[in-house]
């Protein structure tokens, strides 16, 4: 609103915060209340084409809410219809291609060096 960056933070349950990026202070009008849980990141989009981006927040119950920068929850919203999903929806997907049975680093000299530094922390090269 003042030309400086702000931080938009959805809490897990019922609130959306907007903080000043420079010092973390809450902007006036925030936090804003909504009716659901959030498992997503907010987006900025000019939904009403007035030149000012609103905050778009998708909620767990399938409602997409729009907030003005003042913290006002707009009456316009989208409702995503529920979809039935089979419990075994994941069966047949490609397995994870990353082999997680081995450590990422196989160089024993790195481990020896780290152990040496731990036992002699004040010795420098």
C-alpha positions as CSV (number, residue, x, y, z in Angstrom):
1,X,0.0,0.0,0.0
2,X,2.9,2.4,0.7
3,X,5.0,1.1,-2.2
4,X,7.2,-1.1,0.1
5,X,7.0,-4.8,0.3
6,X,4.7,-6.5,2.8
7,X,4.6,-10.1,4.0
8,X,1.3,-12.0,3.6
9,X,1.1,-14.9,6.2
10,X,-1.8,-17.3,6.4
11,X,-2.2,-18.9,9.7
12,X,-3.3,-22.5,9.7
13,X,-6.7,-21.7,11.2
14,X,-9.1,-18.8,10.5
15,X,-6.7,-15.8,10.1
16,X,-4.7,-14.1,7.4
17,X,-1.9,-11.6,8.5
18,X,-0.2,-8.9,6.5
19,X,3.0,-7.5,8.0
20,X,5.3,-4.6,7.1
21,X,8.3,-6.2,5.3
22,X,10.7,-3.6,6.8
23,X,9.9,-4.2,10.5
24,X,7.3,-6.9,10.9
25,X,4.6,-4.6,12.3
26,X,1.0,-5.5,11.5
27,X,-0.7,-3.4,8.9
28,X,-3.9,-1.7,10.0
29,X,-7.0,-3.8,9.5
30,X,-5.1,-7.1,9.9
31,X,-5.4,-9.9,10.8
32,X,-8.5,-10.8,8.7
33,X,-10.8,-13.6,9.7
34,X,-12.1,-16.4,7.4
35,X,-14.1,-19.5,8.0
36,X,-11.7,-22.3,7.3
37,X,-8.3,-23.9,7.5
38,X,-5.5,-23.0,5.0
39,X,-3.0,-25.4,3.5
40,X,-1.9,-23.1,0.7
41,X,0.0,-19.9,0.0
42,X,-1.9,-16.7,-0.8
43,X,-1.7,-15.1,-4.2
44,X,-2.0,-11.5,-5.3
45,X,-4.4,-10.7,-8.2
46,X,-6.4,-7.8,-9.3
47,X,-9.8,-9.6,-9.2
48,X,-12.0,-6.5,-9.8
49,X,-9.7,-4.8,-12.3
50,X,-9.4,-1.6,-10.3
51,X,-5.6,-1.4,-10.5
52,X,-5.0,-2.7,-7.0
53,X,-4.2,-6.3,-6.4
54,X,-6.3,-8.2,-3.8
55,X,-5.1,-11.2,-1.8
56,X,-6.5,-14.5,-2.9
57,X,-6.6,-17.3,-0.4
58,X,-7.8,-20.9,-1.2
59,X,-9.1,-22.6,1.9
60,X,-9.4,-26.3,2.9
61,X,-13.2,-26.3,2.5
62,X,-12.9,-25.4,-1.2
63,X,-13.7,-21.7,-0.9
64,X,-11.4,-19.1,-2.5
65,X,-11.6,-15.8,-0.6
66,X,-10.5,-12.4,-1.8
67,X,-9.2,-9.7,0.6
68,X,-8.6,-6.1,0.0
69,X,-5.3,-4.6,1.2
70,X,-7.3,-3.0,4.0
71,X,-8.1,-6.5,5.4
72,X,-11.7,-6.4,4.2
73,X,-13.0,-9.8,3.2
74,X,-14.8,-9.3,-0.2
75,X,-18.2,-10.8,-0.6
76,X,-17.2,-12.2,-4.0
77,X,-15.7,-15.7,-3.6
78,X,-15.3,-18.9,-5.6
79,X,-16.5,-22.3,-4.4
80,X,-14.7,-25.3,-5.8
81,X,-17.1,-28.3,-5.9
82,X,-16.1,-31.3,-3.9
83,X,-14.7,-34.2,-5.9
84,X,-14.9,-37.9,-4.9
85,X,-11.5,-39.4,-4.8
86,X,-10.8,-43.1,-4.4
87,X,-8.8,-44.1,-1.3
88,X,-6.3,-45.8,-3.5
89,X,-5.8,-42.9,-5.9
90,X,-2.0,-43.2,-5.5
91,X,-1.8,-46.8,-6.7
92,X,0.1,-47.0,-10.0
93,X,1.9,-43.7,-9.7
94,X,5.6,-43.9,-10.5
95,X,7.7,-44.5,-7.5
96,X,10.1,-41.9,-6.1
97,X,13.1,-41.9,-8.4
98,X,15.5,-40.8,-5.6
99,X,17.3,-43.6,-3.9
100,X,16.9,-42.7,-0.2
101,X,18.7,-45.8,1.2
102,X,22.1,-44.2,1.0
103,X,23.5,-40.9,2.4
104,X,24.0,-38.1,-0.1
105,X,27.7,-37.9,0.7
106,X,29.8,-41.0,0.4
107,X,33.2,-39.5,1.0
108,X,34.6,-40.8,4.2
109,X,37.3,-38.1,4.3
110,X,34.6,-35.5,4.8
111,X,33.3,-37.4,7.8
112,X,36.8,-37.8,9.2
113,X,37.5,-34.0,8.8
114,X,34.2,-33.1,10.5
115,X,35.0,-35.5,13.4
116,X,38.5,-34.0,13.7
117,X,37.1,-30.4,13.8
118,X,34.7,-31.4,16.5
119,X,37.4,-32.9,18.7
120,X,39.8,-29.9,18.2
121,X,37.5,-26.8,17.7
122,X,40.2,-24.2,18.4
123,X,42.9,-25.5,16.1
124,X,43.0,-23.5,12.8
125,X,45.0,-24.3,9.7
